[in-house]
């Protein structure tokens, strides 16, 4: 895996040395990014969600996928509802994560907003039949939440590790869907702290456009 850290101090989002361990550096960067998201007004978030859906469908691998593994945005995350509905209307099979007790992810099909229910940690999850953790292996595109990504494709998540397991499961099975993180403009940064177990994504989709990371899937 490219871009591993885990060997002492790190760098901040501008590429400057910090002298901090990756875990501490990740925590500090998460706080900074969450604070920035908290400043976004409701109308900005609505506009970003609409633009994000259009931009995501510009990515050929997403537009052509028969199955897309996505997620329901909550709080101040970049909105995914418009994208979920656009994919569903096209006849794409959309599967959404269901958080299990061990923080791993099961999956169930998206059948419209009316078939979503409140779950643990404020999440929204589909109410249909559980498909099993390996259902993600059928996806041609996997949309991953995050707080930032750098030019290597290294993603900063929330720290729960659920999507680290998903990415590891895909790699172990030899599955090669396009991996895309959904972000706001300004969250594609120079560098995020990374450790040896972290896996890069192939692209970032923001309201302003699609960013590809050459060699990220290598």
N, CA and C of each residue as an Amber inpcrd file, in Angstrom:
protein
   654
   0.8410000  -1.1920000   0.0000000   0.0000000   0.0000000   0.0000000
   0.8720000   1.2370000   0.0000000   0.5470000   2.1870000  -0.8290000
   1.3390000   3.3910000  -0.8970000   0.9080000   4.3720000   0.1820000
   1.8160000   5.2570000   0.5570000   1.4700000   6.3880000   1.4020000
   1.3900000   6.0770000   2.8650000   1.8910000   4.9180000   3.3170000
   1.8280000   4.6020000   4.7380000   2.7000000   5.5460000   5.5410000
   2.3080000   5.7790000   6.7940000   3.1160000   6.5870000   7.6950000
   3.5330000   5.6790000   8.8360000   3.1110000   6.0050000  10.0600000
   3.3110000   5.1150000  11.1840000   4.7600000   5.0210000  11.6300000
   5.6080000   5.9890000  11.2520000   7.0090000   5.8900000  11.6110000
   7.4850000   7.1710000  12.2710000   6.6470000   7.7130000  13.1310000
   7.0300000   8.9240000  13.8160000   6.1490000  10.0760000  13.4080000
   6.7180000  11.2870000  13.3800000   5.9280000  12.4760000  13.1330000
   5.3100000  12.4940000  11.7570000   4.3250000  13.3870000  11.5730000
   3.6000000  13.4710000  10.3200000   3.6660000  14.8610000   9.7410000
   2.7400000  15.1140000   8.8160000   2.6350000  16.4210000   8.1810000
   1.2000000  16.8800000   8.2630000   1.0010000  18.2040000   8.1990000
  -0.3590000  18.7170000   8.2240000  -0.9070000  18.7570000   6.8060000
  -2.1260000  19.2930000   6.6450000  -2.7860000  19.2810000   5.3420000
  -2.0300000  20.0950000   4.2970000  -1.1480000  20.9780000   4.7370000
  -0.3580000  21.7750000   3.7980000   1.0100000  21.1470000   3.5390000
   1.2440000  19.9570000   4.1160000   2.4930000  19.2610000   3.8580000
   3.6140000  19.6460000   4.8030000   3.3110000  20.3970000   5.8700000
   4.3450000  20.8140000   6.8030000   4.5340000  19.7610000   7.8820000
   5.7470000  19.5960000   8.3650000   6.0050000  18.6470000   9.4350000
   5.3460000  19.0870000  10.7310000   4.8060000  18.1130000  11.4740000
   4.1410000  18.4190000  12.7400000   4.8440000  17.7970000  13.9310000
   5.6120000  16.7150000  13.7160000   6.2490000  16.0430000  14.8350000
   5.3120000  15.2030000  15.6590000   4.0510000  15.0840000  15.2610000
   3.0730000  14.3230000  16.0240000   2.8890000  12.9370000  15.4360000
   2.4570000  11.9870000  16.2790000   2.1400000  10.6580000  15.8030000
   0.8900000  10.7120000  14.9200000   0.7340000   9.7480000  13.9930000
  -0.4050000   9.8040000  13.0670000  -1.7620000   9.8610000  13.7590000
  -1.9730000   9.1070000  14.8420000  -3.2750000   9.1260000  15.5020000
  -3.6120000  10.5120000  16.0280000  -2.6460000  11.1630000  16.6710000
  -2.8790000  12.5090000  17.1990000  -3.0800000  13.4970000  16.0690000
  -2.3270000  13.3170000  15.0060000  -2.4460000  14.2110000  13.8580000
  -3.8080000  14.0550000  13.1920000  -4.2670000  12.8130000  13.0740000
  -5.5880000  12.5650000  12.5040000  -6.6660000  13.2340000  13.3530000
  -6.5660000  13.0950000  14.6710000  -7.5770000  13.6800000  15.5620000
  -7.6240000  15.1930000  15.4160000  -6.4540000  15.8060000  15.3240000
  -6.4150000  17.2600000  15.1890000  -7.0080000  17.7070000  13.8590000
  -6.6990000  16.9860000  12.7970000  -7.2280000  17.3500000  11.4860000
  -8.7330000  17.1140000  11.4250000  -9.2130000  16.0280000  12.0440000
 -10.6640000  15.7980000  12.0960000 -11.3710000  16.9650000  12.7640000
 -10.8320000  17.4270000  13.8870000 -11.4640000  18.5410000  14.6000000
 -11.5290000  19.7910000  13.7370000 -10.4550000  20.0520000  13.0060000
 -10.4020000  21.2260000  12.1310000 -11.4440000  21.1320000  11.0210000
 -11.5380000  19.9570000  10.4090000 -12.4650000  19.7860000   9.2890000
 -13.9190000  19.7920000   9.7440000 -14.1940000  19.1740000  10.8780000
 -15.5640000  19.1790000  11.4010000 -15.9930000  20.5930000  11.7860000
 -15.0740000  21.3720000  12.3200000 -15.3930000  22.7570000  12.6670000
 -15.7340000  23.5580000  11.4120000 -15.0090000  23.3030000  10.3180000
 -15.3090000  23.9950000   9.0640000 -16.6790000  23.5940000   8.5300000
 -17.0130000  22.3150000   8.6220000 -18.3310000  21.8680000   8.1680000
 -19.4480000  22.4940000   9.0070000 -19.1800000  22.7140000  10.2800000
 -20.2040000  23.2830000  11.1600000 -20.5780000  24.7040000  10.7560000
 -19.7230000  25.3650000  10.0090000 -19.9770000  26.7360000   9.5790000
 -20.8230000  26.8170000   8.3150000 -21.0750000  25.6820000   7.6640000
 -21.8510000  25.6930000   6.4330000 -23.3290000  25.9440000   6.7250000
 -23.9420000  26.8320000   5.9610000 -25.3640000  27.1070000   6.1110000
 -26.1850000  26.0320000   5.4020000 -27.4450000  25.9160000   5.7920000
 -28.3210000  24.8850000   5.2310000 -28.4370000  25.0140000   3.7210000
 -28.5500000  26.2380000   3.2080000 -28.6960000  26.4010000   1.7650000
 -27.4250000  26.0040000   1.0250000 -26.2640000  26.2060000   1.6560000
 -25.0080000  25.7640000   1.0530000 -24.9670000  24.2480000   0.9610000
 -25.4460000  23.5840000   2.0020000 -25.4270000  22.1210000   2.0100000
 -26.3850000  21.5560000   0.9660000 -27.5580000  22.1790000   0.8090000
 -28.5260000  21.7170000  -0.1920000 -27.9520000  21.8800000  -1.5910000
 -27.3570000  23.0350000  -1.8620000 -26.7530000  23.2600000  -3.1710000
 -25.6060000  22.3050000  -3.4470000 -24.8130000  22.0240000  -2.4220000
 -23.6860000  21.1010000  -2.5860000 -24.1750000  19.6940000  -2.8870000
 -25.2610000  19.2660000  -2.2450000 -25.7910000  17.9150000  -2.4690000
 -26.2570000  17.7400000  -3.9080000 -26.9290000  18.7400000  -4.4370000
 -27.4020000  18.6780000  -5.8120000 -26.2370000  18.6170000  -6.7930000
 -25.2350000  19.4630000  -6.5690000 -24.0700000  19.4700000  -7.4420000
 -23.2740000  18.1800000  -7.3140000 -23.2010000  17.6440000  -6.1050000
 -22.4610000  16.4040000  -5.8660000 -23.0720000  15.2500000  -6.6510000
 -24.3900000  15.1760000  -6.6940000 -25.0530000  14.1140000  -7.4540000
 -24.7000000  14.2100000  -8.9300000 -24.7510000  15.4070000  -9.4810000
 -24.4280000  15.5870000 -10.8950000 -22.9800000  15.2300000 -11.1800000
 -22.0830000  15.6530000 -10.3030000 -20.6640000  15.3700000 -10.5140000
 -20.3780000  13.8760000 -10.4010000 -21.0030000  13.2040000  -9.4490000
 -20.7570000  11.7740000  -9.2720000 -21.1390000  10.9930000 -10.5260000
 -22.2130000  11.3980000 -11.1600000 -22.6630000  10.7010000 -12.3670000
 -21.7890000  11.0180000 -13.5730000 -20.8790000  11.9770000 -13.4470000
 -19.8990000  12.2440000 -14.4890000 -18.7560000  11.2310000 -14.4540000
 -18.6180000  10.5250000 -13.3390000 -17.5770000   9.5120000 -13.2350000
 -18.0590000   8.2740000 -13.9890000 -17.4070000   7.9050000 -15.0820000
 -17.9330000   6.8310000 -15.9350000 -18.1900000   5.5230000 -15.1920000
 -17.3240000   5.1870000 -14.2450000 -17.4990000   3.9320000 -13.5140000
 -18.7620000   3.9240000 -12.6650000 -19.1530000   5.0890000 -12.1610000
 -20.4020000   5.1750000 -11.4030000 -21.5890000   5.1450000 -12.3580000
 -21.4980000   5.9180000 -13.4310000 -22.6000000   5.9740000 -14.3920000
 -22.8840000   4.6130000 -15.0150000 -21.8590000   3.7740000 -15.1730000
 -22.0260000   2.4870000 -15.8440000 -22.2590000   1.3210000 -14.8830000
 -22.1240000   1.5510000 -13.5900000 -22.2070000   0.4520000 -12.6250000
 -23.6300000  -0.0950000 -12.5200000 -23.7350000  -1.4020000 -12.4340000
 -25.0270000  -2.0290000 -12.1900000 -25.3720000  -2.0380000 -10.7100000
 -24.3410000  -2.1280000  -9.8780000 -24.5220000  -2.0660000  -8.4240000
 -23.5700000  -1.0210000  -7.8710000 -24.0940000  -0.1290000  -7.0490000
 -23.2910000   0.8900000  -6.3850000 -23.4810000   0.7430000  -4.8800000
 -22.3950000   0.6070000  -4.1600000 -22.4330000   0.6360000  -2.6970000
 -22.2840000   2.0880000  -2.2720000 -23.3010000   2.6110000  -1.6050000
 -23.3060000   4.0130000  -1.2140000 -23.6110000   4.1050000   0.2810000
 -24.0760000   5.2520000   0.7350000 -24.4480000   5.4300000   2.1380000
 -25.3790000   6.6290000   2.2300000 -26.1050000   6.7130000   3.3230000
 -27.0170000   7.8330000   3.5540000 -26.2870000   8.8730000   4.3980000
 -26.1350000  10.0520000   3.8690000 -25.4690000  11.1090000   4.6190000
 -26.3060000  11.5300000   5.8200000 -25.6440000  11.9070000   6.8820000
 -26.3110000  12.4100000   8.0790000 -25.5750000  13.6580000   8.5540000
 -26.2610000  14.4630000   9.3440000 -25.6390000  15.6560000   9.8940000
 -25.1590000  16.5890000   8.8010000 -23.9170000  17.0110000   8.9130000
 -23.3430000  17.9670000   7.9580000 -22.4340000  17.2970000   6.9360000
 -22.5730000  15.9900000   6.7780000 -21.8500000  15.3150000   5.7040000
 -22.3360000  15.8260000   4.3490000 -21.4790000  15.7800000   3.3330000
 -21.9620000  16.0900000   1.9850000 -23.1690000  15.2220000   1.6500000
 -24.2460000  15.8450000   1.2080000 -25.5100000  15.1400000   1.0400000
 -25.4860000  14.0970000  -0.0630000 -26.0450000  12.9270000   0.2280000
 -26.0830000  11.8460000  -0.7620000 -27.4920000  11.5130000  -1.2340000
 -28.5370000  12.0950000  -0.6430000 -29.9060000  11.6890000  -0.9810000
 -30.2100000  11.8830000  -2.4600000 -29.8140000  13.0320000  -3.0250000
 -30.0980000  13.2910000  -4.4420000 -29.4060000  12.2570000  -5.3230000
 -28.1900000  11.8800000  -4.9650000 -27.4600000  10.8810000  -5.7390000
 -28.1120000   9.5080000  -5.6090000 -28.5120000   9.1240000  -4.4020000
 -29.1760000   7.8380000  -4.2130000 -30.4330000   7.7480000  -5.0770000
 -31.2230000   8.8110000  -5.0640000 -32.4680000   8.7910000  -5.8310000
 -32.1970000   8.7910000  -7.3340000 -31.1480000   9.5050000  -7.7710000
 -30.8150000   9.5210000  -9.1980000 -30.3750000   8.1410000  -9.6630000
 -29.5550000   7.4650000  -8.8750000 -29.1220000   6.1200000  -9.2290000
 -30.3020000   5.1510000  -9.2290000 -31.1320000   5.2460000  -8.2020000
 -32.2940000   4.3580000  -8.0770000 -33.2340000   4.5480000  -9.2660000
 -33.4470000   5.7970000  -9.6750000 -34.3350000   6.0830000 -10.8050000
 -33.7950000   5.5330000 -12.1090000 -32.4930000   5.3740000 -12.2100000
 -31.8770000   4.8090000 -13.4130000 -31.9420000   3.2850000 -13.4380000
 -32.4310000   2.6970000 -12.3700000 -32.4780000   1.2510000 -12.2960000
 -31.2170000   0.6160000 -11.7430000 -30.3190000   1.4330000 -11.2030000
 -29.1030000   0.9150000 -10.5880000 -29.4590000   0.2650000  -9.2510000
 -28.8810000  -0.8790000  -8.9860000 -29.0340000  -1.5230000  -7.6720000
 -28.1060000  -0.8010000  -6.7030000 -28.6860000  -0.1200000  -5.7280000
 -27.9160000   0.6230000  -4.7270000 -27.9910000  -0.1350000  -3.4140000
 -26.8390000  -0.4310000  -2.8380000 -26.8240000  -1.0700000  -1.5190000
 -26.2350000  -0.1020000  -0.5100000 -26.7820000  -0.1390000   0.6890000
 -26.4060000   0.7870000   1.7490000 -25.9050000   0.0150000   2.9590000
 -25.0020000   0.6040000   3.7350000 -24.4300000  -0.1010000   4.8730000
 -25.3830000  -0.1850000   6.0660000 -25.2320000  -1.2770000   6.7960000
 -25.9290000  -1.4960000   8.0640000 -24.8510000  -1.8020000   9.0950000
 -24.7170000  -0.9360000  10.0890000 -23.6470000  -1.0840000  11.0770000
 -23.9270000  -2.2570000  12.0050000 -22.9410000  -3.1470000  12.1370000
 -23.0660000  -4.2920000  13.0270000 -22.4110000  -3.9760000  14.3780000
 -22.6050000  -4.8660000  15.3320000 -22.1330000  -4.6090000  16.7010000
 -20.6180000  -4.4820000  16.7790000 -19.9060000  -5.1460000  15.8730000
 -18.4460000  -5.0980000  15.9100000 -17.8700000  -4.0030000  15.0170000
 -18.7240000  -3.0980000  14.5490000 -18.3390000  -1.9810000  13.6760000
 -18.0890000  -2.3870000  12.2300000 -18.2550000  -3.6670000  11.9020000
 -18.2130000  -4.0700000  10.5110000 -19.5340000  -3.6730000   9.8480000
 -19.5970000  -3.7750000   8.5330000 -20.7870000  -3.3460000   7.8060000
 -21.4550000  -4.5080000   7.0740000 -22.7410000  -4.6850000   7.3310000
 -23.6190000  -5.5000000   6.5110000 -24.1920000  -4.5490000   5.4520000
 -25.0190000  -5.0720000   4.5360000 -25.5750000  -4.2460000   3.4660000
 -27.0210000  -4.6290000   3.2120000 -27.8070000  -3.6670000   2.7360000
 -29.1880000  -3.9100000   2.3260000 -29.5130000  -2.9620000   1.1770000
 -30.4770000  -3.3460000   0.3640000 -30.8030000  -2.5620000  -0.8260000
 -31.5520000  -1.2780000  -0.4670000 -31.2530000  -0.2210000  -1.2040000
 -31.9900000   1.0310000  -1.0750000 -33.2870000   0.9220000  -1.8530000
 -34.4010000   1.1640000  -1.1700000 -35.7250000   1.0680000  -1.7870000
 -36.5120000   2.3590000  -1.6210000 -35.8040000   3.4650000  -1.5030000
 -36.4550000   4.7560000  -1.3510000 -36.3660000   5.2740000   0.0750000
 -36.5340000   6.5880000   0.1980000 -36.3860000   7.2380000   1.4900000
 -37.3540000   6.6940000   2.5390000 -38.5270000   6.2700000   2.0860000
 -39.5360000   5.7820000   3.0260000 -39.1460000   4.4550000   3.6660000
 -38.1390000   3.7820000   3.1050000 -37.6790000   2.5100000   3.6540000
 -36.3670000   2.6580000   4.4210000 -36.1240000   3.8590000   4.9270000
 -34.9730000   4.1010000   5.7880000 -35.4430000   4.2890000   7.2170000
 -34.6380000   3.8130000   8.1640000 -35.0040000   3.9070000   9.5780000
 -33.8130000   4.4210000  10.3770000 -34.1180000   5.1170000  11.4710000
 -33.0780000   5.5860000  12.3710000 -32.3930000   4.3990000  13.0280000
 -31.0860000   4.5070000  13.1790000 -30.3100000   3.4200000  13.7660000
 -29.3170000   4.0180000  14.7600000 -28.4110000   3.1830000  15.2370000
 -27.4250000   3.6290000  16.2190000 -26.5680000   4.7510000  15.6550000
 -26.0620000   5.5980000  16.5540000 -25.1330000   6.6850000  16.2180000
 -25.7310000   7.7000000  15.2600000 -27.0600000   7.8050000  15.2470000
 -27.7230000   8.7780000  14.4050000 -27.7580000   8.4290000  12.9350000
 -27.4180000   7.1890000  12.5900000 -27.3770000   6.7780000  11.1940000
 -28.7750000   6.4780000  10.6650000 -28.9070000   6.4960000   9.3590000
 -30.1110000   6.0530000   8.6770000 -29.7530000   4.8060000   7.8820000
 -30.5350000   3.7380000   8.0830000 -30.2340000   2.4610000   7.4530000
 -31.4630000   1.8960000   6.7570000 -31.2710000   1.1300000   5.6870000
 -32.4020000   0.5080000   4.9940000 -33.0330000  -0.5820000   5.8540000
 -34.3210000  -0.7720000   5.6840000 -35.0590000  -1.7320000   6.5110000
 -35.2080000  -3.0950000   5.8550000 -34.7170000  -3.2640000   4.6390000
 -34.9010000  -4.5180000   3.9150000 -33.9950000  -5.6280000   4.3950000
 -34.0390000  -6.7380000   3.6860000 -33.2680000  -7.9230000   4.0460000
 -31.7710000  -7.6160000   4.0370000 -31.0740000  -8.1770000   5.0230000
 -29.6300000  -8.0410000   5.0900000 -28.9810000  -8.9690000   4.0630000
 -27.9810000  -8.4410000   3.3830000 -27.3500000  -9.1630000   2.2870000
 -26.0180000  -9.7900000   2.6690000 -25.4930000  -9.4350000   3.8420000
 -24.2080000  -9.9520000   4.2890000 -23.0630000  -9.0130000   3.9580000
 -21.9860000  -9.0490000   4.7510000 -20.8450000  -8.1570000   4.5180000
 -20.2100000  -8.3180000   3.1460000 -20.2900000  -9.5000000   2.5660000
 -19.6470000  -9.7380000   1.2750000 -20.4410000  -9.1720000   0.1010000
 -21.6390000  -8.6490000   0.3410000 -22.4440000  -8.0810000  -0.7530000
 -21.7140000  -6.9510000  -1.4580000 -20.8280000  -6.2540000  -0.7560000
 -20.0910000  -5.1420000  -1.3580000 -19.1960000  -5.6230000  -2.5010000
 -18.8550000  -6.9060000  -2.5170000 -17.9840000  -7.4320000  -3.5680000
 -18.6480000  -7.3900000  -4.9390000 -19.9760000  -7.2600000  -4.9710000
 -20.6990000  -7.1920000  -6.2400000 -20.7340000  -5.7890000  -6.8390000
 -20.2900000  -4.7940000  -6.0810000 -20.4290000  -3.4050000  -6.5210000
 -19.3920000  -3.0420000  -7.5710000 -19.8320000  -2.3030000  -8.5820000
 -18.9100000  -1.7460000  -9.5610000 -18.3170000  -0.4310000  -9.1140000
 -18.9770000   0.2070000  -8.1290000 -18.4890000   1.4530000  -7.5480000
 -18.8260000   1.4400000  -6.0630000 -17.8950000   1.8800000  -5.2560000
 -18.1010000   1.9750000  -3.8130000 -17.8630000   3.4260000  -3.4110000
 -18.9000000   4.0640000  -2.8700000 -18.8250000   5.4500000  -2.4210000
 -18.5360000   5.4470000  -0.9250000 -17.4890000   6.1550000  -0.5560000
 -16.9460000   6.0800000   0.7940000 -17.0580000   7.4490000   1.4610000
 -17.5480000   7.5030000   2.6950000 -17.5520000   8.7830000   3.4030000
 -16.1510000   9.1600000   3.8580000 -15.9520000  10.4230000   4.1320000
 -14.6570000  10.8730000   4.6230000 -14.7220000  12.3340000   5.0030000
 -13.6250000  12.8060000   5.5500000 -13.4940000  14.2130000   5.9170000
 -12.5110000  14.9440000   5.0110000 -11.5870000  14.1990000   4.4210000
 -10.6160000  14.7980000   3.5040000  -9.9250000  13.6740000   2.7530000
  -9.2650000  14.0470000   1.6760000  -8.4240000  13.1170000   0.9310000
  -7.2550000  13.9220000   0.3840000  -6.1040000  13.2470000   0.2200000
  -4.9640000  13.9650000  -0.3390000  -4.6760000  13.5050000  -1.7570000
  -3.6440000  14.0520000  -2.3400000  -3.3560000  13.8050000  -3.7550000
  -2.8350000  12.4030000  -4.0180000  -2.5350000  11.6570000  -2.9600000
  -2.1890000  10.2410000  -3.1230000  -3.4360000   9.3660000  -3.1220000
  -4.5980000   9.9610000  -2.7810000  -5.8120000   9.1820000  -2.6130000
  -5.9990000   8.6790000  -1.1940000  -5.1550000   9.1170000  -0.2610000
  -5.3010000   8.6810000   1.1250000  -6.4280000   9.4770000   1.7830000
  -7.3580000   8.7420000   2.3830000  -8.5910000   9.3190000   2.9220000
  -8.5160000   9.4340000   4.4410000  -9.0480000  10.5200000   4.9610000
  -9.2300000  10.6650000   6.3980000 -10.6870000  10.4050000   6.7230000
 -10.9610000   9.3350000   7.4760000 -12.3190000   9.0170000   7.8930000
 -12.6030000   9.5160000   9.2900000 -13.7060000   9.0220000   9.8530000
 -14.1080000   9.4440000  11.1900000 -13.3590000   8.7030000  12.2910000
 -12.6940000   7.6160000  11.9440000 -11.9180000   6.8970000  12.9470000
 -12.5710000   5.6490000  13.4830000 -13.7660000   5.3020000  13.0060000
 -14.4480000   4.1130000  13.5050000 -13.9230000   2.8150000  12.9230000
 -13.3050000   2.8780000  11.7520000 -12.7030000   1.7050000  11.1480000
 -13.6160000   0.8540000  10.2980000 -14.8980000   1.2110000  10.1950000
 -15.8330000   0.3730000   9.4340000 -15.4330000   0.2800000   7.9670000
 -15.1030000   1.4010000   7.3620000 -14.7500000   1.3720000   5.9460000
 -13.3390000   0.8490000   5.7140000 -12.4710000   0.9120000   6.7220000
 -11.1840000   0.2320000   6.6000000 -11.4170000  -1.2640000   6.3930000
 -12.4020000  -1.8250000   7.0790000 -12.7180000  -3.2480000   6.9180000
 -13.2880000  -3.5190000   5.5250000 -14.1330000  -2.6210000   5.0570000
 -14.7100000  -2.7940000   3.7230000 -13.6090000  -2.7900000   2.6650000
 -12.7080000  -1.8130000   2.7410000 -11.6380000  -1.7190000   1.7580000
 -10.7040000  -2.9180000   1.8380000 -10.4420000  -3.3890000   3.0490000
  -9.6110000  -4.5890000   3.2030000 -10.3100000  -5.8140000   2.6290000
 -11.6300000  -5.9150000   2.8110000 -12.4010000  -7.0590000   2.2800000
 -12.3390000  -7.0630000   0.7450000 -12.4890000  -5.8910000   0.1510000
 -12.4100000  -5.7940000  -1.3060000 -11.0300000  -6.2190000  -1.7990000
  -9.9840000  -5.7290000  -1.1370000  -8.6250000  -6.0550000  -1.5490000
  -8.3490000  -7.5510000  -1.4020000  -8.8040000  -8.1510000  -0.3030000
  -8.5550000  -9.5690000  -0.0610000  -9.2330000 -10.4470000  -1.1050000
 -10.3920000  -9.9900000  -1.6000000 -11.1410000 -10.7620000  -2.5940000
 -10.6770000 -10.4750000  -4.0170000  -9.7770000  -9.5340000  -4.1760000
  -9.3400000  -9.1590000  -5.5150000 -10.3730000  -8.3620000  -6.2850000
 -11.3540000  -7.8060000  -5.5860000 -12.3880000  -6.9920000  -6.2310000
 -11.8190000  -5.6060000  -6.5190000 -12.1620000  -5.0400000  -7.6830000
 -11.6010000  -3.7500000  -8.0690000 -12.6860000  -2.7610000  -8.5020000
 -13.6580000  -2.4900000  -7.6520000 -14.5860000  -1.4120000  -7.9880000
 -13.8730000  -0.0750000  -7.9140000 -14.4130000   0.9380000  -8.5590000
 -13.8720000   2.2680000  -8.3510000 -14.2480000   2.7020000  -6.9390000
 -13.2850000   3.2530000  -6.2220000 -13.4860000   3.7280000  -4.8550000
 -13.4810000   5.2460000  -4.8880000 -14.5930000   5.8590000  -4.5070000
 -14.7130000   7.3110000  -4.5800000 -15.1870000   7.8620000  -3.2430000
 -14.5000000   8.8680000  -2.7410000 -14.8870000   9.5360000  -1.5090000
 -15.6660000  10.7980000  -1.8710000 -16.7440000  11.0670000  -1.1470000
 -17.6070000  12.2190000  -1.4100000 -17.2820000  13.3230000  -0.3990000
 -16.9190000  14.4950000  -0.9020000 -16.4250000  15.5770000  -0.0540000
 -16.9800000  16.9200000  -0.5010000 -16.7920000  17.9200000   0.3510000
 -17.0430000  19.3000000  -0.0450000 -15.8040000  19.8370000  -0.7710000
 -16.0140000  20.9000000  -1.5480000 -14.8780000  21.6050000  -2.1300000
 -13.9690000  22.0840000  -0.9910000 -12.6960000  22.0130000  -1.1990000
 -11.7430000  22.4280000  -0.1750000 -11.2700000  21.2990000   0.7140000
 -11.8660000  20.1070000   0.5800000 -11.4660000  18.9780000   1.4200000
 -10.5200000  18.0140000   0.6910000 -10.1380000  18.3610000  -0.5260000
  -9.0380000  17.6760000  -1.2010000  -7.7840000  18.4820000  -0.8660000
  -6.9290000  17.9080000  -0.0320000  -5.8280000  18.6690000   0.5690000
  -4.4850000  18.1080000   0.1130000  -3.4170000  18.7980000   0.5090000
  -2.0780000  18.3820000   0.0900000  -1.7010000  17.0320000   0.6770000
  -2.0370000  16.8060000   1.9300000  -1.6310000  15.5650000   2.5830000
  -2.4690000  15.3280000   3.8180000  -2.8650000  14.0810000   4.0160000
  -3.4820000  13.6710000   5.2780000  -2.5850000  12.6110000   5.9120000
  -2.5990000  12.4980000   7.2410000  -1.7820000  11.4750000   7.8900000
  -2.2700000  10.0870000   7.5130000  -1.3460000   9.1780000   7.2890000
  -1.7080000   7.8260000   6.8880000  -0.8460000   6.8170000   7.6320000
  -1.4090000   5.6370000   7.8140000  -0.7060000   4.5320000   8.4580000
  -0.6420000   3.3490000   7.4910000   0.1040000   2.3290000   7.8540000
   0.3570000   1.2300000   6.9230000  -0.9110000   0.4990000   6.5070000
  -1.9260000   0.4680000   7.3880000  -3.1490000  -0.2600000   7.0500000
  -4.0990000   0.5610000   6.1810000  -3.8660000   1.8480000   6.0460000
  -4.7680000   2.7070000   5.2730000  -4.6500000   2.3930000   3.7840000
  -5.7810000   2.4160000   3.1000000  -5.8150000   2.0950000   1.6750000
  -6.3200000   3.3080000   0.8900000  -5.7060000   3.5970000  -0.2280000
  -6.1130000   4.7710000  -1.0050000  -7.3990000   4.5370000  -1.7770000
  -8.0760000   5.6260000  -2.0940000  -9.2270000   5.5910000  -2.9890000
  -8.7780000   6.0510000  -4.3650000  -9.6440000   5.8310000  -5.3530000
  -9.3110000   6.1590000  -6.7350000  -9.6740000   7.5880000  -7.1240000
 -10.6910000   8.1310000  -6.4480000 -11.1950000   9.4390000  -6.8690000
 -11.8990000  10.1170000  -5.7010000 -12.0000000  11.4170000  -5.7930000
 -12.8410000  12.2070000  -4.8970000 -13.8540000  12.9350000  -5.7600000
 -15.0900000  12.9610000  -5.2950000 -16.1460000  13.7200000  -5.9630000
 -16.5370000  14.8590000  -5.0470000 -16.4520000  16.0820000  -5.5510000
 -16.8790000  17.2640000  -4.8190000 -17.8880000  18.0190000  -5.6670000
 -18.6080000  18.9590000  -5.0860000 -19.5380000  19.7440000  -5.9100000
 -18.8580000  20.4350000  -7.0900000 -17.5680000  20.7130000  -6.9580000
 -16.8570000  21.4080000  -8.0200000 -16.2820000  20.5200000  -9.1030000
 -16.2470000  19.2070000  -8.8730000 -15.7020000  18.3410000  -9.9050000
 -15.2070000  17.0170000  -9.3680000 -14.6380000  16.2320000 -10.2770000
 -14.0920000  14.9110000  -9.9580000 -12.5680000  15.0020000  -9.9500000
 -11.9500000  14.4600000  -8.9220000 -10.5030000  14.4430000  -8.7980000
 -10.0470000  12.9820000  -8.8300000  -9.2210000  12.6190000  -9.7780000
  -8.6930000  11.2560000  -9.8580000  -7.2700000  11.2140000  -9.3000000
  -6.9370000  10.0730000  -8.7170000  -5.6200000   9.9090000  -8.1240000
  -4.9170000   8.7700000  -8.8510000  -3.9700000   9.1270000  -9.6940000
  -3.3040000   8.1320000 -10.5290000  -2.5240000   7.1410000  -9.6780000
  -2.7580000   5.8540000  -9.9660000  -2.0210000   4.8100000  -9.2740000
  -2.5220000   4.4880000  -7.9060000  -3.6400000   5.1310000  -7.4470000
  -4.1150000   4.8860000  -6.0990000  -4.5190000   3.4510000  -5.8910000
  -5.0550000   2.8040000  -6.9270000  -5.5380000   1.4400000  -6.7700000
  -4.4350000   0.4130000  -6.9950000  -3.2130000   0.8640000  -7.2360000
  -2.1370000  -0.0500000  -7.5180000  -1.5980000  -0.7150000  -6.2900000
